[in-house]
């Protein structure tokens, strides 16, 4: 049995056409169900629904053979038991530095001022500013990131931005791009060795579906 770990939301919606093109059809609509395990038209393939940030854990630790996760999640997870064979080019957005309009980010960077950074992407933020030679104080948050500069908790935030409407609604502006984010197909390395005859053709199917 091959288990594919997915998360609900935008990535899930954009994954469904790829799965269909790869010949994998879910018998039910996971978006409207409370179930966490779903059978497919292939008796040897099932889908499980997990939290987006947990997808790499399920794959690396053997709870799933295959998963689909955003590069943002993978960069934070930094697991060693996962193979990333394919960029699916879905869930595209940008990881951005953003701040209040009146905060002079450019000058702060030029002066290499110490910055208070609110984010849930600690590794990405640390690496980004370390390359600039800027010391930061990380403030770990898991939601409502835009609130941090408004109430004076942080100077800037590092977060995913799609349309930019949430920033605009909270009077924040994007000031620098950290990276472009897309979702990747990930495979458990041990499973790839043990089930190579099954997984290799599946990877090829996904590749053809993306093309």
N, CA and C of each residue as an Amber inpcrd file, in Angstrom:
protein
   633
   0.8390000  -1.2020000   0.0000000   0.0000000   0.0000000   0.0000000
   0.8740000   1.2520000   0.0000000   0.6570000   2.1340000  -0.9650000
   1.3720000   3.4130000  -1.0290000   0.4750000   4.5010000  -0.4320000
   1.0190000   5.2370000   0.5280000   0.2610000   6.2870000   1.2110000
   0.7860000   7.6580000   0.7960000  -0.1280000   8.5250000   0.3880000
   0.2270000   9.8870000  -0.0330000  -0.3340000  10.8680000   0.9880000
   0.5280000  11.6900000   1.5760000   0.1150000  12.6730000   2.5700000
  -0.1360000  14.0270000   1.9130000  -1.3320000  14.5620000   2.1530000
  -1.7190000  15.8670000   1.6190000  -2.2740000  16.7220000   2.7370000
  -2.3380000  18.0210000   2.4940000  -2.9900000  18.9290000   3.4390000
  -4.1100000  19.6770000   2.7170000  -5.1350000  20.0390000   3.4630000
  -6.2600000  20.7480000   2.8660000  -5.8790000  22.1890000   2.5440000
  -6.7110000  22.8330000   1.7160000  -6.4520000  24.2260000   1.3650000
  -6.0200000  24.3830000  -0.0790000  -5.3190000  25.4680000  -0.3390000
  -4.9400000  25.8180000  -1.7050000  -4.0910000  24.7360000  -2.3740000
  -3.1090000  24.2110000  -1.6390000  -2.2280000  23.1910000  -2.2170000
  -3.0310000  21.9490000  -2.5910000  -3.9590000  21.5710000  -1.7160000
  -4.7940000  20.4060000  -2.0030000  -5.5960000  20.6120000  -3.2880000
  -6.2200000  21.7760000  -3.4010000  -7.0280000  22.0850000  -4.5860000
  -6.1980000  22.0140000  -5.8600000  -4.9680000  22.5260000  -5.8040000
  -4.1100000  22.5350000  -6.9880000  -3.4570000  21.1760000  -7.2370000
  -3.4640000  20.3230000  -6.2140000  -2.8940000  18.9830000  -6.3630000
  -3.8490000  18.0310000  -7.0760000  -5.1560000  18.2230000  -6.8720000
  -6.1410000  17.2890000  -7.4110000  -6.0220000  17.0720000  -8.9250000
  -5.8680000  18.1300000  -9.7440000  -5.7040000  17.9010000 -11.1890000
  -4.4450000  17.1090000 -11.5210000  -3.3820000  17.3060000 -10.7360000
  -2.1390000  16.5670000 -10.9690000  -2.3320000  15.0930000 -10.6440000
  -3.0040000  14.8090000  -9.5230000  -3.2930000  13.4220000  -9.1640000
  -4.1520000  12.7620000 -10.2420000  -5.1420000  13.5140000 -10.7170000
  -6.0270000  12.9740000 -11.7560000  -5.2400000  12.6550000 -13.0210000
  -4.3540000  13.5630000 -13.4100000  -3.5250000  13.3340000 -14.6050000
  -2.5820000  12.1550000 -14.4130000  -2.2170000  11.9120000 -13.1490000
  -1.3410000  10.7780000 -12.8350000  -2.1400000   9.4840000 -12.6610000
  -3.4650000   9.5690000 -12.8820000  -4.3070000   8.3780000 -12.8110000
  -4.7730000   8.0110000 -11.4210000  -4.6990000   8.9660000 -10.4740000
  -5.1240000   8.7040000  -9.1010000  -6.3760000   9.5250000  -8.8000000
  -7.4890000   8.8380000  -8.5370000  -8.7670000   9.5010000  -8.2580000
  -9.2390000   9.1160000  -6.8670000  -9.6070000  10.1270000  -6.0850000
 -10.1110000   9.8700000  -4.7320000 -11.6040000   9.5550000  -4.8150000
 -12.0240000   8.5440000  -4.0660000 -13.4170000   8.1080000  -4.1110000
 -14.3640000   9.1230000  -3.4800000 -13.8470000   9.9870000  -2.5980000
 -14.6590000  11.0000000  -1.9220000 -13.9850000  12.3590000  -2.0490000
 -14.6880000  13.3850000  -1.5870000 -14.1210000  14.7290000  -1.5650000
 -13.5740000  15.0120000  -0.1690000 -12.2500000  14.9410000   0.0190000
 -11.6680000  15.1610000   1.3490000 -11.9640000  16.5450000   1.9240000
 -12.2020000  17.5310000   1.0450000 -12.4450000  18.8950000   1.5150000
 -13.7600000  19.0070000   2.2820000 -14.7030000  18.1280000   1.9870000
 -16.0180000  18.2140000   2.6440000 -16.2430000  17.0620000   3.6130000
 -15.1830000  16.3520000   3.9580000 -15.2940000  15.2080000   4.8580000
 -14.4180000  15.3900000   6.0850000 -14.8290000  14.7690000   7.1760000
 -14.0250000  14.7980000   8.3990000 -13.0740000  13.6010000   8.4840000
 -13.1760000  12.7120000   7.5110000 -12.2780000  11.5570000   7.4800000
 -10.8490000  12.0100000   7.2080000  -9.9120000  11.2080000   7.6300000
  -8.4920000  11.5330000   7.4410000  -7.7930000  10.5630000   6.5010000
  -8.4480000   9.4450000   6.1990000  -7.8870000   8.4400000   5.2970000
  -8.8870000   8.1810000   4.1770000  -8.4080000   8.2040000   2.9260000
  -9.3000000   8.0570000   1.7740000  -8.7460000   7.0440000   0.7850000
  -9.6290000   6.1740000   0.3430000  -9.2680000   5.2090000  -0.6850000
  -9.2790000   5.8990000  -2.0490000  -8.5800000   5.3280000  -2.9980000
  -8.5700000   5.8670000  -4.3570000  -9.0040000   4.7670000  -5.3350000
  -9.0330000   5.1130000  -6.6150000  -9.3890000   4.1230000  -7.6350000
  -8.3400000   3.0240000  -7.7720000  -7.1680000   3.2700000  -7.2170000
  -6.1020000   2.2610000  -7.1830000  -6.1020000   1.6340000  -5.7890000
  -6.4020000   0.3470000  -5.7020000  -6.5140000  -0.3150000  -4.3930000
  -5.2000000  -0.3060000  -3.6120000  -4.1040000   0.0040000  -4.2960000
  -2.7960000   0.0260000  -3.6410000  -2.3250000   1.4330000  -3.2750000
  -3.2110000   2.4250000  -3.4770000  -2.8630000   3.8120000  -3.1570000
  -3.9570000   4.4330000  -2.2990000  -3.5690000   5.0700000  -1.2170000
  -4.5290000   5.7900000  -0.3860000  -3.9960000   7.1840000  -0.0750000
  -4.9030000   8.0800000   0.2840000  -4.5380000   9.4420000   0.6650000
  -4.8010000   9.6370000   2.1460000  -3.9210000  10.3820000   2.8010000
  -4.1860000  10.7900000   4.1820000  -4.1050000  12.3120000   4.2490000
  -4.9470000  12.8910000   5.0890000  -5.0000000  14.3440000   5.2360000
  -4.3620000  14.7350000   6.5550000  -3.3150000  15.5450000   6.5020000
  -2.6090000  15.9840000   7.7080000  -2.3750000  17.4980000   7.6390000
  -1.9650000  18.0550000   8.7390000  -1.6130000  19.4730000   8.7870000
  -0.4250000  19.7190000   7.8500000  -0.4290000  20.8540000   7.1420000
   0.6220000  21.1480000   6.1600000   2.0250000  21.0220000   6.7490000
   2.2040000  21.5250000   7.9600000   3.5300000  21.4940000   8.5750000
   3.9410000  20.0840000   9.0170000   2.9730000  19.1570000   9.0460000
   3.2670000  17.7820000   9.4660000   3.5770000  16.8460000   8.3000000
   3.3410000  17.3020000   7.0760000   3.5550000  16.4240000   5.9150000
   4.9830000  15.8560000   5.8860000   6.0410000  16.6780000   6.0340000
   7.4000000  16.1100000   6.0120000   7.6400000  15.0930000   7.1190000
   7.0420000  15.3100000   8.2860000   7.2120000  14.3760000   9.4090000
   6.6100000  13.0180000   9.0690000   5.3880000  13.0370000   8.5240000
   4.7390000  11.7830000   8.1460000   5.5650000  11.0360000   7.0960000
   6.1240000  11.7780000   6.1560000   6.8960000  11.1350000   5.0970000
   8.2260000  10.6080000   5.6320000   8.9650000  11.4250000   6.3520000
  10.2840000  10.9920000   6.8240000  10.1820000   9.8440000   7.8250000
   9.1480000   9.8740000   8.6710000   9.0390000   8.8690000   9.7270000
   8.2630000   7.6250000   9.3040000   7.8600000   7.5750000   8.0310000
   7.2530000   6.3560000   7.5120000   5.7450000   6.2750000   7.5980000
   5.0840000   7.3440000   8.0460000   3.6250000   7.3480000   8.0730000
   3.0360000   7.4890000   6.6800000   3.8400000   7.9710000   5.7510000
   3.4410000   8.1030000   4.3450000   4.6730000   7.8560000   3.4800000
   4.4330000   7.3630000   2.2810000   5.5370000   7.1280000   1.3490000
   5.8310000   8.3740000   0.5270000   4.7590000   9.1100000   0.2200000
   4.8330000  10.2920000  -0.6380000   4.0930000  11.4330000   0.0520000
   4.5270000  12.6590000  -0.1990000   3.8150000  13.8170000   0.3240000
   3.9710000  14.9900000  -0.6200000   3.1510000  15.9920000  -0.4130000
   3.2780000  17.2420000  -1.1640000   3.3320000  18.3740000  -0.1490000
   4.4310000  19.1240000  -0.1890000   4.6530000  20.1660000   0.8170000
   5.3010000  21.3840000   0.1880000   4.9870000  22.5390000   0.7290000
   5.5730000  23.7870000   0.2560000   7.0440000  23.8780000   0.6270000
   7.8080000  24.5890000  -0.1940000   9.2350000  24.7600000   0.0810000
   9.4450000  25.4500000   1.4250000   8.5180000  26.3230000   1.8140000
   8.6140000  27.0020000   3.1030000   8.6050000  25.9960000   4.2510000
   7.7100000  25.0160000   4.1590000   7.6110000  23.9770000   5.1880000
   8.8700000  23.1040000   5.1880000   9.3510000  22.7430000   4.0140000
  10.5280000  21.8800000   3.9070000  11.7840000  22.5680000   4.4220000
  11.9170000  23.8610000   4.1460000  13.0850000  24.6060000   4.6150000
  13.1190000  24.6840000   6.1390000  11.9410000  24.7780000   6.7480000
  11.8770000  24.8290000   8.2110000  12.1220000  23.4480000   8.8090000
  11.6230000  22.4190000   8.1420000  11.7340000  21.0560000   8.6660000
  13.1680000  20.5360000   8.5800000  13.8040000  20.7340000   7.4400000
  15.2020000  20.3420000   7.2300000  15.4790000  18.8790000   7.5750000
  14.5830000  17.9840000   7.1320000  14.7730000  16.5650000   7.3810000
  15.7820000  15.9560000   6.4270000  16.3880000  14.8430000   6.8350000
  17.4020000  14.1750000   6.0100000  16.8820000  12.8990000   5.3520000
  15.7130000  12.4140000   5.7890000  15.2040000  11.1660000   5.2480000
  14.2010000  11.3530000   4.1340000  14.2530000  12.5200000   3.4960000
  13.2810000  12.8550000   2.4590000  13.9900000  13.1790000   1.1470000
  13.4640000  12.6430000   0.0820000  13.9570000  12.9050000  -1.2690000
  12.9800000  13.8630000  -1.9480000  13.5080000  14.9280000  -2.5880000
  12.6670000  15.9290000  -3.2510000  12.8630000  15.8230000  -4.7620000
  12.1690000  14.9280000  -5.4390000  12.4570000  14.7110000  -6.8580000
  11.8170000  15.7020000  -7.8200000  10.7960000  16.4540000  -7.3520000
  10.0220000  17.2070000  -8.3280000   9.3960000  18.4660000  -7.7510000
   9.6020000  19.5780000  -8.4430000   8.8890000  20.8210000  -8.1400000
   7.5820000  20.7790000  -8.9190000   6.4640000  20.7650000  -8.2040000
   5.1580000  20.6650000  -8.8460000   4.6610000  21.9960000  -9.3980000
   5.3540000  23.0610000  -9.0340000   5.0220000  24.4000000  -9.5160000
   3.5780000  24.7950000  -9.1930000   3.1040000  24.3890000  -8.0210000
   1.7850000  24.8010000  -7.5330000   1.9510000  25.4910000  -6.1840000
   0.8760000  26.1180000  -5.7070000   0.9560000  26.8310000  -4.4340000
   1.9600000  27.9640000  -4.4710000   2.1310000  28.5610000  -5.6540000
   3.1650000  29.5820000  -5.8340000   2.8300000  30.8610000  -5.0640000
   3.8050000  31.3430000  -4.3260000   3.6910000  32.6230000  -3.6250000
   5.1100000  33.0840000  -3.3020000   5.2260000  34.1730000  -2.5940000
   6.5480000  34.6890000  -2.2410000   6.6650000  34.8340000  -0.7370000
   7.8340000  34.5380000  -0.2260000   8.1320000  34.8520000   1.1620000
   8.7550000  36.2410000   1.1680000   8.1390000  37.1420000   1.9280000
   8.5300000  38.5490000   1.8790000   8.8500000  39.1080000   3.2640000
   9.6810000  40.1210000   3.2670000   9.8540000  40.9720000   4.4400000
   8.8400000  42.0920000   4.2950000   8.0970000  42.3890000   5.3590000
   7.1070000  43.4660000   5.3120000   7.1720000  44.2640000   6.6070000
   6.7470000  45.5200000   6.5340000   6.7930000  46.3850000   7.7030000
   5.7600000  47.5010000   7.5640000   5.6550000  48.3270000   8.5890000
   4.7740000  49.5060000   8.5140000   5.3800000  50.4950000   7.5240000
   4.5300000  51.2740000   6.8760000   4.9850000  52.2150000   5.8590000
   6.0240000  53.1980000   6.3970000   5.8500000  53.5620000   7.6450000
   6.7450000  54.5870000   8.2160000   8.0850000  54.0340000   8.7030000
   8.2400000  52.7120000   8.6980000   9.5160000  52.1330000   9.1260000
  10.4960000  52.1510000   7.9550000  11.6760000  52.7500000   8.1800000
  12.6630000  52.8760000   7.1050000  13.5280000  51.6110000   7.0580000
  13.0160000  50.5990000   6.3790000  13.7040000  49.3050000   6.3010000
  15.0290000  49.4300000   5.5610000  15.0370000  50.1660000   4.4660000
  16.2370000  50.3020000   3.6580000  17.3810000  50.8950000   4.4740000
  17.0730000  51.9250000   5.2500000  18.1090000  52.5500000   6.0770000
  18.5730000  51.5950000   7.1780000  17.6400000  50.8600000   7.7570000
  17.9880000  49.9050000   8.8160000  18.9480000  48.8460000   8.2870000
  18.7190000  48.3900000   7.0520000  19.5970000  47.3910000   6.4420000
  20.9580000  47.9960000   6.1290000  20.9680000  49.2000000   5.6050000
  22.2320000  49.8600000   5.2780000  23.0910000  50.0690000   6.5230000
  22.4480000  50.4090000   7.6340000  23.1670000  50.6320000   8.8890000
  23.4330000  49.3330000   9.6440000  22.8750000  48.2420000   9.1000000
  22.9680000  46.9290000   9.7520000  22.4520000  46.9890000  11.1940000
  21.3350000  47.6610000  11.3440000  20.7030000  47.7770000  12.6530000
  20.1380000  46.4310000  13.0940000  20.1050000  46.1900000  14.3720000
  19.5030000  44.9650000  14.9050000  17.9870000  45.0650000  14.7260000
  17.3780000  44.0080000  14.2210000  15.9540000  44.0430000  13.9030000
  15.1830000  43.0060000  14.7070000  13.9850000  43.3960000  15.1090000
  13.0740000  42.4360000  15.7440000  12.1740000  41.8780000  14.6360000
  12.2370000  40.5660000  14.4450000  11.5540000  39.9260000  13.3220000
  10.5100000  38.9330000  13.8250000   9.2500000  39.1710000  13.4830000
   8.1750000  38.2390000  13.8310000   7.9330000  37.3110000  12.6450000
   7.9490000  36.0170000  12.8990000   7.7660000  35.0450000  11.8170000
   7.5420000  33.6540000  12.3860000   6.9890000  32.7750000  11.5680000
   6.9900000  31.3560000  11.9380000   8.0520000  30.6140000  11.1380000
   8.7440000  31.3590000  10.2710000   9.7900000  30.7710000   9.4210000
  11.1600000  31.1530000   9.9720000  11.4820000  30.5950000  11.1100000
  12.7090000  30.9690000  11.8290000  13.9750000  30.6920000  11.0240000
  14.0600000  29.5190000  10.4180000  15.2600000  29.1630000   9.6570000
  15.4440000  30.0660000   8.4470000  14.3620000  30.2850000   7.7090000
  14.4360000  31.1240000   6.5140000  14.8330000  32.5510000   6.8700000
  14.2230000  33.1000000   7.9320000  14.5220000  34.4700000   8.3460000
  15.9590000  34.5870000   8.8480000  16.3920000  33.6180000   9.6570000
  17.7560000  33.6470000  10.1970000  18.7920000  33.5850000   9.0820000
  18.5910000  32.6660000   8.1320000  19.5320000  32.5230000   7.0210000
  19.5730000  33.7800000   6.1580000  18.4030000  34.3380000   5.8950000
  18.3030000  35.5090000   5.0190000  19.0670000  36.6990000   5.5980000
  18.8470000  36.9700000   6.8660000  19.5060000  38.1430000   7.4530000
  20.9570000  37.8660000   7.8270000  21.2960000  36.6140000   8.0970000
  22.7000000  36.2720000   8.3630000  23.5620000  36.5690000   7.1370000
  23.0140000  36.2990000   5.9550000  23.7390000  36.5750000   4.7100000
  23.9490000  38.0710000   4.5030000  23.0950000  38.8710000   5.1160000
  23.2430000  40.3230000   5.0270000  24.1180000  40.8710000   6.1530000
  24.5060000  40.0010000   7.0640000  25.3110000  40.4380000   8.1960000
  24.5160000  41.2370000   9.2100000  23.2200000  40.9460000   9.2960000
  22.3340000  41.6830000  10.2000000  21.8870000  40.7730000  11.3400000
  22.0560000  41.2570000  12.5610000  21.6060000  40.5100000  13.7330000
  20.1110000  40.7390000  13.9310000  19.4030000  39.6640000  14.2590000
  17.9610000  39.7870000  14.4770000  17.5530000  39.1280000  15.7850000
  16.4700000  39.6230000  16.3390000  15.8210000  38.9860000  17.4770000
  14.5470000  38.3520000  16.9330000  14.5010000  37.0240000  16.9590000
  13.3630000  36.3070000  16.3990000  12.2100000  36.2450000  17.3900000
  11.0320000  36.5500000  16.8940000   9.8090000  36.4240000  17.6790000
   8.9370000  35.3980000  16.9620000   8.8250000  34.2170000  17.5390000
   8.1130000  33.1150000  16.8880000   6.6060000  33.2840000  17.0660000
   5.9180000  33.4110000  15.9570000   4.4610000  33.4820000  15.9510000
   3.9210000  32.4460000  14.9740000   2.6640000  32.0740000  15.1470000
   2.0650000  31.0700000  14.2790000   0.8630000  31.5890000  13.4990000
   0.5370000  32.8420000  13.6930000  -0.5820000  33.4250000  12.9550000
  -0.7190000  34.8970000  13.2620000  -1.5720000  35.5870000  12.4890000
  -1.7990000  37.0270000  12.6640000  -0.4890000  37.7990000  12.7080000
   0.4280000  37.4130000  11.8170000   1.7630000  38.0030000  11.7880000
   1.7140000  39.5190000  11.6160000   0.7440000  39.9860000  10.8280000
   0.6600000  41.4180000  10.5050000   0.4370000  42.2840000  11.7390000
  -0.0510000  41.6730000  12.8030000  -0.3320000  42.4310000  14.0240000
   0.9430000  42.8650000  14.7520000   2.0040000  42.0890000  14.6010000
   3.2250000  42.3330000  15.3770000   3.8040000  43.7480000  15.2020000
   3.9720000  44.2520000  13.9610000   4.4950000  45.6230000  13.8180000
   3.4920000  46.6780000  14.2900000   2.2190000  46.3810000  14.1370000
   1.1840000  47.3570000  14.5100000   1.2120000  47.6560000  15.9980000
   1.4000000  46.6220000  16.8170000   1.3830000  46.8100000  18.2760000
   2.7770000  47.0140000  18.8520000   3.8000000  47.0880000  17.9740000
   5.1600000  47.3470000  18.4300000   5.9110000  46.1310000  18.9190000
   5.3830000  44.9410000  18.6220000   6.0560000  43.7200000  19.0330000
   7.3000000  43.4550000  18.1910000   7.2530000  43.8670000  16.9220000
   8.3700000  43.6280000  16.0050000   8.5390000  44.8050000  15.0560000
   9.7430000  44.9290000  14.4960000   9.9930000  45.9570000  13.4760000
   9.4590000  45.5060000  12.1230000   9.6670000  44.2220000  11.8460000
   9.2960000  43.6700000  10.5450000   8.7300000  42.2670000  10.7260000
   8.1100000  41.7650000   9.6610000   7.6730000  40.3810000   9.6530000
   8.2760000  39.6830000   8.4280000   8.3930000  38.3850000   8.5060000
   8.7520000  37.5630000   7.3500000   7.6220000  36.5520000   7.2020000
   6.9130000  36.6370000   6.0830000   5.7290000  35.8010000   5.9220000
   5.4550000  35.5450000   4.4440000   4.5720000  34.5920000   4.1740000
   4.1690000  34.3130000   2.8010000   3.1790000  35.3610000   2.3270000
   3.3550000  35.7910000   1.0960000   2.4640000  36.7890000   0.5050000
   1.9920000  36.2780000  -0.8460000   0.6940000  36.2890000  -1.0370000
   0.1220000  35.8810000  -2.3150000  -0.4000000  37.1030000  -3.0500000
  -1.5640000  37.5810000  -2.6720000  -2.1430000  38.7670000  -3.3280000
  -1.6470000  40.0650000  -2.7160000  -1.2260000  40.0070000  -1.4490000
  -0.7870000  41.2180000  -0.7500000  -1.9260000  41.9880000  -0.1070000
  -3.1490000  41.4820000  -0.2380000  -4.3120000  42.1980000   0.2930000
  -4.3180000  42.2610000   1.8170000  -3.8470000  41.2050000   2.4740000
  -3.8230000  41.2090000   3.9390000  -2.8380000  42.2440000   4.4590000
  -1.6770000  42.3500000   3.8170000  -0.7190000  43.3910000   4.1970000
  -1.3360000  44.7670000   4.0320000  -1.9460000  44.9770000   2.8760000
  -2.5440000  46.2730000   2.5660000  -3.6350000  46.6370000   3.5620000
  -4.4530000  45.6650000   3.9310000  -5.5570000  45.9130000   4.8660000
  -5.0470000  46.3040000   6.2480000  -3.8270000  45.8910000   6.5690000
  -3.2500000  46.2000000   7.8820000  -2.1540000  47.2640000   7.7930000
  -2.1450000  47.9740000   6.6690000  -1.2440000  49.1210000   6.4680000
   0.2340000  48.7350000   6.5410000   0.5290000  47.5590000   6.0260000
   1.9170000  47.1260000   5.9110000   2.2940000  47.0660000   4.4360000
   3.5940000  47.1490000   4.1660000   4.0650000  47.0790000   2.7830000
   5.1690000  46.0320000   2.6590000   5.2070000  45.2870000   1.5480000
   6.3150000  44.3620000   1.3140000   7.5440000  45.1600000   0.9020000
   8.6970000  44.8450000   1.4910000   9.8900000  45.6420000   1.2010000
  11.0410000  44.8350000   0.5970000  11.0130000  43.5070000   0.7410000
  12.0750000  42.7080000   0.1330000  11.6290000  41.2540000   0.0390000
  11.9880000  40.6300000  -1.0790000  11.6460000  39.2220000  -1.2710000
  12.7170000  38.3260000  -0.6570000  12.2750000  37.3530000   0.1180000
  13.1790000  36.3720000   0.7010000  13.3670000  35.2070000  -0.2720000
  12.2580000  34.6890000  -0.8090000  12.3230000  33.5750000  -1.7620000
  10.9710000  33.3690000  -2.4380000  10.9990000  32.6500000  -3.5540000
   9.7730000  32.2220000  -4.2190000   9.4460000  30.8200000  -3.7390000
   8.1900000  30.6250000  -3.3760000   7.7650000  29.3560000  -2.7940000
   6.8560000  28.5980000  -3.7610000   7.1360000  27.3190000  -3.9420000
   6.2460000  26.4120000  -4.6620000   6.1720000  25.1070000  -3.8680000
   5.2750000  24.2250000  -4.2640000   5.1300000  22.9550000  -3.5630000
   5.9160000  21.8480000  -4.2730000   6.4560000  20.9360000  -3.4850000
   7.3170000  19.8730000  -4.0040000   6.7330000  18.4930000  -3.6970000
   7.0230000  17.5660000  -4.5790000   6.7390000  16.1650000  -4.3190000
   7.8830000  15.6360000  -3.4700000   7.5620000  15.0010000  -2.3570000
   8.6070000  14.4600000  -1.4860000   8.3690000  12.9620000  -1.2770000
   9.4610000  12.2240000  -1.1330000   9.4090000  10.7700000  -1.0230000
  10.2520000  10.3160000   0.1650000   9.7540000   9.3370000   0.8880000
  10.5300000   8.7120000   1.9420000  11.6770000   7.9280000   1.2980000
  12.9100000   8.2300000   1.6830000  14.0800000   7.6220000   1.0450000
  14.1050000   6.0980000   1.1980000  13.7540000   5.6250000   2.3870000
  13.7630000   4.1830000   2.6240000  12.6860000   3.5100000   1.7760000
  11.5140000   4.1480000   1.7030000  10.4160000   3.5990000   0.9110000
  10.7800000   3.5460000  -0.5720000  11.5280000   4.5440000  -1.0310000
  11.9360000   4.5790000  -2.4390000  12.8230000   3.3850000  -2.7850000
  13.6520000   2.9890000  -1.8270000  14.5220000   1.8250000  -2.0520000
  13.7230000   0.5250000  -2.0410000  12.8140000   0.4200000  -1.0690000
  12.0490000  -0.8060000  -0.8970000  10.9620000  -0.9780000  -1.9550000
  10.3770000   0.1620000  -2.3730000   9.2510000   0.1110000  -3.3180000
   9.5820000   0.8180000  -4.6310000  10.8320000   0.7170000  -5.0390000
  11.2870000   1.4370000  -6.2250000  10.4720000   1.1030000  -7.4700000
  10.1010000  -0.1570000  -7.6160000   9.3590000  -0.5970000  -8.8110000
   7.9860000   0.0750000  -8.8900000   7.4330000   0.4460000  -7.7360000
   6.1260000   1.1100000  -7.7060000   6.2590000   2.6310000  -7.7160000
   7.1890000   3.1250000  -6.9060000   7.3000000   4.5800000  -6.7290000
   7.9430000   5.2950000  -7.9170000   8.9220000   4.6610000  -8.5410000
   9.5930000   5.3170000  -9.6740000   8.6170000   5.6420000 -10.8010000
   7.7450000   4.6830000 -11.2100000   6.7480000   5.0250000 -12.2340000
   5.7690000   6.1170000 -11.7710000   5.4460000   6.1250000 -10.4720000
   4.5430000   7.1520000  -9.9480000   5.1790000   8.5310000 -10.0420000
   6.4740000   8.6040000  -9.7220000   7.1880000   9.8780000  -9.8350000
   7.1680000  10.3530000 -11.2880000   7.3660000   9.4130000 -12.1990000
   7.3280000   9.7460000 -13.6230000   5.9500000  10.2270000 -14.0430000
   4.9030000   9.6190000 -13.4880000   3.5340000  10.0440000 -13.7810000
   3.2860000  11.4680000 -13.2950000   3.7770000  11.7580000 -12.1050000
   3.6450000  13.1140000 -11.5650000   4.3980000  14.1090000 -12.4570000
   5.5790000  13.7180000 -12.8840000   6.3810000  14.5890000 -13.7420000
   5.6590000  14.9000000 -15.0510000   5.0690000  13.8660000 -15.6430000
   4.3290000  14.0570000 -16.8970000   3.0910000  14.9190000 -16.6530000
   2.4350000  14.7290000 -15.4970000   1.2390000  15.5060000 -15.1750000
   1.5600000  16.9910000 -15.0160000   2.7240000  17.2740000 -14.4270000
   3.1360000  18.6850000 -14.2600000   3.4280000  19.3250000 -15.5960000
   4.0510000  18.5470000 -16.4990000   4.3580000  19.0860000 -17.8350000
   3.0860000  19.4050000 -18.6000000
